[in-house]
Amino acid sequence: MLKQTLQQKLQVKLSPQQIQLMKMLQIPTMELDQRIKEEMEINPALEEGEDEREETDEEATDNSEEETDTENSEDDAIDLSDYFDDDDIPDYKLKVNNHSSDDEERDTPLGAGRTFQDILFAQLGMTELDEDQRILAEYLIGNLDENGYLRRELAAVANDLAFSMNISATVADLEEVLSVVQELDPPGVGARDLRECLLIQVKRAEVRSADTVMAERVLTKYFDEFTKKHYEKIAKRLDIEEEELKPAIDLILHLNPKPGNSMQEAARTVQHVVPDFLLMVEDDELKLTLNARNAPELRISREYRDMMQHYAKSKVKDAKEKEALLFVKQKIDSAKWFIDAIRQRNDTLLYCMQAIVDYQKEFFLSGDETKLKPMILKDIADMVRMDISTISRVANSKHIQTPYGTYLLKYFFSESLSTDDGEEVSSREVKQILKDAIEGEHKRKPLTDEKLMELLNEKGYNIARRTVAKYREQLGIPVARLRKEW
């Protein structure tokens, strides 16, 4: 049975311009210059430089008011609707374009220079492998991960060779070739796990001594105990004193657990941080400015303005004239919107950052991390009367340069904890106390999470042991047993 009903719905839809503006809020200063260049390439009506309109209007008013009035009256008399009320459709509207300007670009950057595998391939020329073995070696090297490990089973590699390259190779054949790959530099490449990686390095030590023999024995028979730092158990099973075991343990600890990374460090590109905001402290006053180094002044091309006037005043209104006018008008409107979007972006960034500076004023005046107040996105959203998602976009990938260093904006957001006095303090403050306590601990008897909890409780911070463990992990600090030193 069919029914007809009348319903009222309230929907909020974002215009393409609003979507673009939100995306521009996320762009840090470092990428803004590239975004502006891209827009100038696709829109010839947009050009770099200060807007000349205000100056021109003032000069025109001072020099000849009558001429200006005449021009204005002519402009008002121009009715562009005359061009758009017939059935002619411009050619560009008949073209298909399945790519939206709102789509996010997901291009994969291409690396330059020699890769980790390229360096290993070059070393194969100095080995005594035959042609068939060389093919297997190159395939194995191609399967190494960025740390230099072969994470795949040799049986799976043999199957791949059979199906993809029609090469018949047994696991034994691959084992033989892999042993040659493991002789390449740096020592440890081609290992299938950490234990094998460390063993390869110990066996390739330039000088064989009692310590290297002991280290090899520890890795071979007591690797699990070694990873858990149960050195007392290892010494007991080897029937030696802990002091006799210490040189062998020190030797292992100085080995490289990620040999592949050692080759990549030299070729790694150093990225410099360009701050989005600059903060100065003068006479206990905070002065915040937006870093406009990568945001040049933009204006609408005078040539395109003149073209707009020319086509609008033209008496001949054929299809080509109409299409040209549509194109020019579209580019000018797009340029106006882009200039306005840049201004809105800068105003929003500065307004929100000023709220963050006001909220964390004690920290920005002193640089003392313990002065940081607990702050979440909602706190700033309430101050500036904007949506939380807007604040999130503002804080995303942005940096501020202060007299005490350059910080990510996300650094200033943290959850809160309460003290015995009922005062709300930032988790950042607690983490700093936790970090200082661990740095000052006796390394032979490191502080457990239980001891750290008791220490913080004595200082008046109400914190549970599981929270201490969470903060310790966030700081990248291992458990007490793994921090123990000889």
Protein Blocks (a to p, Z undefined) as FASTA:
>chain_A
ZZddddddddddddfklmmmmmmmmpcfklmmmmmmmmmmmmmkbccdddfklmmmmmmm
mmommlmmmmmmmmmmpcfklmmmcmbdcfklmpccfbdfkbccfbdcddedjdfklmmm
mmmmmpccdfklmmmmmmmmmmpcfkopafbdfklmmmmmmmmnopacdfklmmmmmmmm
mmpccehihiabfklmmmmmmmmpfbdcfklmmmmmmmmmmmmmmmnopaklmmmmnopa
fklmmmmmmmmmmpcfblmlmmmmmmpccdddddfbdcddeehiacddddfklmccdddd
fklmmmmmmmmmpmblcfklmmmmmmmmmmmmmmmmmmmmmmmmmmmmmmmmmmmmmmmm
mmmmnopaklpccddfklmmmmnopafklmmmmmgopacddfkbccdfklmgccddddfk
opacdfklmmmmmmmmmmmpcfklccdfklmmmmmmmnopacdfklmmmmmmmnopacfk
lmpcZZ
